[in-house]
Amino acid sequence: MKLGTVLLTLASGAGAVSVEHAHNGKAQATLFAGAGFEKGTVAPEDIKKCSAVSSKFIHGTVSPKYAIEKAADFCAIDKAVGDKNYVCPHFKEAVTDSFRGVDPSEGIDYLRFCEITEEYMLEMRGAARVPNIGAGPMTNFKISETCEMAVSGALAPKAACTVGEVPDFWYSMCFNQDCAHFLPSRTRWCSVNRAPTHGHRVCDGVRKFAQDESQLMKKIEGDAPLKPENLCEVYKEFVTETGIDIEAYEAVMLGDTVKRVPVPDVAVRALMSSRMMNEAGSHYLRDNEGAPVEPVEKLPHSSATKAGALLALVLPLAAFF
C-alpha cells in the first residue's frame, strides 16, 4: 500500500508536510508541527462566556480527569429539565478529546479549562478543510467527487485496504496533503503551493475515530477489504460526529442552539437523563462524604476539650443504668 509515509513526521505524531515550489521547478518539503501550525485565535468573548460557565463547576484547581467529570456532571444537572441533557454524552466526548495529551498532573482551574477546550474546538473545525475530501458545514459535510480519486492514489498499487488498516491509512492521508507525501526529489511535477489547511489534532482525531469504527466493523464483517468509496464514507462520519460534539459543547458552554444535535426518542432520553443524574449524584456523595472519626487525642484542642466535657456529663449518668 502506498500510504505516502514521511517517516520522521509520522514518528513524531505532531507534524505534517507542506510542499512549496520554487520557480525552477524544484520542490521543497516543509515540516510543520502542531505548535507551528497557524491556528486561528480563540475569540476573547468565547473565553469569557466559557469561563462564566466553567467557574460554576470548577472551584480552585483539579486534575484533568476530575475537570472532565465535573463538566459532565454539571451538564447532566443543568440540562436535566425536559431531559435536554441528551446533549451531554456528546459534550463529554468533546471535552474528553480536548484533554487528550494534557499532562494528567496539571492543575486545571476554570480559566485553563476554557483555554484547552476552546482551542481544541477551533482547531477541529479544520476537519472539514482537508484537501480533496469534501466540503460544507461539519454537521452536513458532503464528500466531493475528488475523494475517491485521492484515496485511490494513496492506496495504489492496491485497490482496497482491510478494516484493520483504516486508522493508519486516514492518519497518513490526513497528514500528507496533496503530493506532500512524496520525497522532494519526486515532486517536480507537483503544482501545489499553499499553506497547511489543518492541525495535527484533526489527524489524531480521525485515527481515533477510525480505530473505534474498525473494532465495530470487525465484529460485524470481519477484516474485510474496504474500497475508496467506503473509506471516504468513514471520513464523512468522522467529520459529522466531530461536528455534533462541537455543537453540544457550544450549546453547554457558550449558550448556542442545540438544533443540530440528534434528539433521541422520549424513552431513550428519559433513560439517559436518569443514568446521568444518578452518576452525578454518586460523584457528589463521594466528594462530600464526612471526615473519618478520629481518636480524641488527635482532635484539635478545642474539639478535645468539648469531647472531654461531654464525657464528664455522660459518665456519671451511666451509673444509674
Secondary structure, DSSP 8 states (H G I E B T S, - for coil): ------HHHHHHTSEEEEEEE-TTS-EEEEEEETTTS------HHHHHHHHHHHTTT--S-B-HHHHHHHHHHHHHHHTTGGGGGGGHHHHHHHHHHHTTTS-TT--B-HHHHHHHHHHHHHHHGGGGG-TTTEES-GGG-EE-THHHHHHHHHHTT-S-EEGGGHHHHHHHHHHB-TTTTS-GGG-TT--------S-HHHHHHHHHHHHHHHHHHHHHH-S-EE-HHHHHHHHHHHHHHHHHHHHHHHHHHS----TTS----HHHHHHHHHHHHHHHHHHHHHHT-------GGGS-HHHHHHHHHHHHHHHHHHTT-
